[in-house]
Amino acid sequence: MASTSTATASEPTRRDFLFIATGAAGAVGVAATLWPFISQMGPDAATIAAGAPVEFDLTPVAEGQIVKLFWRGKLIFVRHRTAEEIKEAENVDVASLRDPQADSARVKPGKAQWLIVYGNCTHLGCVPLGHEGAFHGWQCPCHGSVFDTSGRIRQGPAPTNLPVPPYQFVSDTKIQIG
């Protein structure tokens, strides 16, 4: 009497393994083929750096704090000014300034506590330090330019104020630069 061996459905066979391995290899191959097509649908880094708007939430910025961020590869200062800093900036005789500009022209109406300016000195592009100098705004450590709490040049070789980038409030607590 010859005995025959048969495999039951509950035991995996070599054929089952080959089906699973072939399916997995096929899935990896399809994913590898599709990846370049999917990734090319998004904008490239140059397009994003060329000027995509940047949104920034102002909620975590404490009063008196200066936050740094980048837009178009340029440094931006976002300053949450105190009531005292606003008062000092508004009480300056504009005619006495090298680059005359009222504080109200550098902030959005009703949002005087938020000053948004480019973060490079207008002399040679150095990065000024916040809460420094005689006017407690910014002071350039390289050549000594001093800016007030409105980003206006008050002393030193810088020819103009810190420029204000194009921005808007999209809500009471969020700005969009660009």
C-alpha positions as CSV (number, residue, x, y, z in Angstrom):
1,M,0.0,0.0,0.0
2,A,1.5,3.3,-1.1
3,S,0.8,6.4,0.9
4,T,0.5,9.7,-0.8
5,S,1.1,13.0,0.8
6,T,-1.2,15.9,0.1
7,A,-1.0,19.5,1.3
8,T,-4.0,21.1,2.9
9,A,-5.2,24.6,2.4
10,S,-4.1,25.7,5.8
11,E,-0.4,25.1,5.2
12,P,1.4,27.7,3.0
13,T,3.0,26.3,0.0
14,R,5.9,27.4,-2.1
15,R,3.5,28.6,-4.7
16,D,1.8,30.9,-2.2
17,F,5.1,32.4,-1.3
18,L,6.0,33.0,-4.9
19,F,2.6,34.8,-5.5
20,I,3.1,37.1,-2.5
21,A,6.8,37.8,-3.4
22,T,5.9,38.6,-7.0
23,G,3.0,40.8,-5.9
24,A,5.2,42.8,-3.5
25,A,8.0,43.2,-6.1
26,G,5.3,44.4,-8.6
27,A,3.9,47.0,-6.1
28,V,7.4,48.3,-5.4
29,G,8.1,48.6,-9.1
30,V,4.9,50.5,-9.8
31,A,5.6,52.9,-6.9
32,A,9.1,53.5,-8.1
33,T,7.8,54.2,-11.6
34,L,5.1,56.6,-10.5
35,W,7.2,58.5,-7.9
36,P,8.9,60.9,-10.5
37,F,5.6,61.7,-12.1
38,I,3.9,62.5,-8.8
39,S,6.8,64.5,-7.4
40,Q,7.0,66.7,-10.5
41,M,3.5,68.0,-9.9
42,G,4.5,70.2,-7.0
43,P,6.4,73.6,-7.4
44,D,10.1,73.4,-7.3
45,A,12.2,75.1,-4.7
46,A,13.1,78.0,-7.0
47,T,9.5,78.8,-7.6
48,I,8.7,78.7,-3.9
49,A,11.8,80.9,-3.1
50,A,10.8,83.4,-5.8
51,G,7.9,84.7,-3.9
52,A,5.3,82.4,-2.6
53,P,3.4,84.2,0.1
54,V,4.2,83.2,3.7
55,E,1.6,83.1,6.4
56,F,2.7,83.7,10.0
57,D,0.6,83.2,13.2
58,L,1.2,86.1,15.6
59,T,-0.5,84.4,18.6
60,P,2.6,83.0,20.3
61,V,4.6,86.2,19.9
62,A,4.9,87.8,23.4
63,E,4.7,91.5,23.8
64,G,8.2,93.0,23.4
65,Q,9.4,89.9,21.5
66,I,11.1,90.0,18.0
67,V,10.6,87.0,15.8
68,K,12.8,86.3,12.7
69,L,11.5,84.5,9.6
70,F,12.4,84.3,6.0
71,W,10.5,85.3,2.8
72,R,12.1,85.1,-0.6
73,G,15.3,84.2,1.1
74,K,15.4,87.5,3.0
75,L,15.2,88.0,6.7
76,I,12.1,89.5,8.2
77,F,11.6,90.9,11.7
78,V,8.2,90.7,13.3
79,R,8.1,92.8,16.4
80,H,5.3,92.9,19.0
81,R,5.8,96.4,20.3
82,T,4.8,97.4,23.8
83,A,2.6,100.5,24.5
84,E,5.7,102.4,25.6
85,E,7.6,101.5,22.4
86,I,4.6,102.7,20.3
87,K,4.4,105.9,22.2
88,E,8.1,106.7,21.8
89,A,7.9,105.9,18.0
90,E,4.8,108.1,17.5
91,N,6.3,111.1,19.5
92,V,9.4,111.5,17.3
93,D,9.7,114.7,15.4
94,V,9.7,113.3,11.8
95,A,11.5,116.4,10.4
96,S,14.5,115.5,12.6
97,L,14.9,112.1,10.9
98,R,17.4,111.3,8.2
99,D,14.8,109.3,6.3
100,P,11.6,111.0,7.4
101,Q,8.7,108.6,7.8
102,A,5.9,108.7,10.4
103,D,5.4,105.6,12.5
104,S,1.8,105.3,11.3
105,A,3.1,104.9,7.7
106,R,5.2,101.9,8.8
107,V,2.4,99.9,10.4
108,K,-1.1,98.9,9.5
109,P,-4.0,101.0,10.8
110,G,-5.3,99.7,14.1
111,K,-2.3,97.3,14.4
112,A,0.4,99.6,15.7
113,Q,1.7,96.9,18.1
114,W,2.9,94.9,15.1
115,L,6.0,96.1,13.2
116,I,7.1,94.0,10.2
117,V,10.4,95.1,8.6
118,Y,13.2,93.5,6.5
119,G,16.0,92.4,8.9
120,N,19.1,93.6,7.1
121,C,20.8,97.0,7.7
122,T,20.5,99.3,4.8
123,H,24.2,100.2,5.0
124,L,25.9,96.9,4.0
125,G,23.3,94.2,4.8
126,C,24.4,93.1,8.2
127,V,21.8,91.8,10.6
128,P,21.1,94.3,13.4
129,L,20.6,93.1,17.0
130,G,17.1,93.7,18.5
131,H,16.5,95.7,21.7
132,E,19.8,97.4,21.3
133,G,21.1,101.0,20.9
134,A,20.1,104.3,22.3
135,F,16.6,104.0,21.0
136,H,16.0,100.3,22.0
137,G,15.2,99.3,18.5
138,W,18.0,97.6,16.6
139,Q,21.7,98.2,16.4
140,C,24.0,96.9,13.7
141,P,27.1,95.3,15.3
142,C,29.3,95.8,12.2
143,H,29.2,99.5,11.6
144,G,27.0,101.0,14.4
145,S,23.8,102.0,12.7
146,V,21.0,102.5,15.2
147,F,17.3,102.1,14.4
148,D,14.4,103.0,16.7
149,T,11.4,100.8,17.6
150,S,9.8,101.8,14.3
151,G,12.9,100.6,12.3
152,R,13.9,104.2,11.3
153,I,17.5,105.1,11.1
154,R,18.6,107.4,14.0
155,Q,22.4,107.1,14.0
156,G,25.2,105.7,12.0
157,P,26.0,105.2,8.3
158,A,22.8,103.5,7.2
159,P,21.2,105.8,4.6
160,T,17.5,104.7,5.0
161,N,15.1,103.1,7.3
162,L,14.6,99.3,7.5
163,P,12.2,98.7,4.6
164,V,8.6,97.4,5.2
165,P,7.8,94.3,3.1
166,P,4.5,93.9,1.4
167,Y,2.2,92.2,4.0
168,Q,-1.4,92.1,5.1
169,F,-3.5,90.9,8.0
170,V,-5.6,87.9,7.0
171,S,-7.1,87.7,10.5
172,D,-6.5,89.5,13.8
173,T,-3.8,87.0,14.6
174,K,-2.3,86.0,11.3
175,I,-0.3,87.9,8.6
176,Q,0.6,87.1,5.1
177,I,3.9,88.4,3.7
178,G,4.0,88.7,-0.1
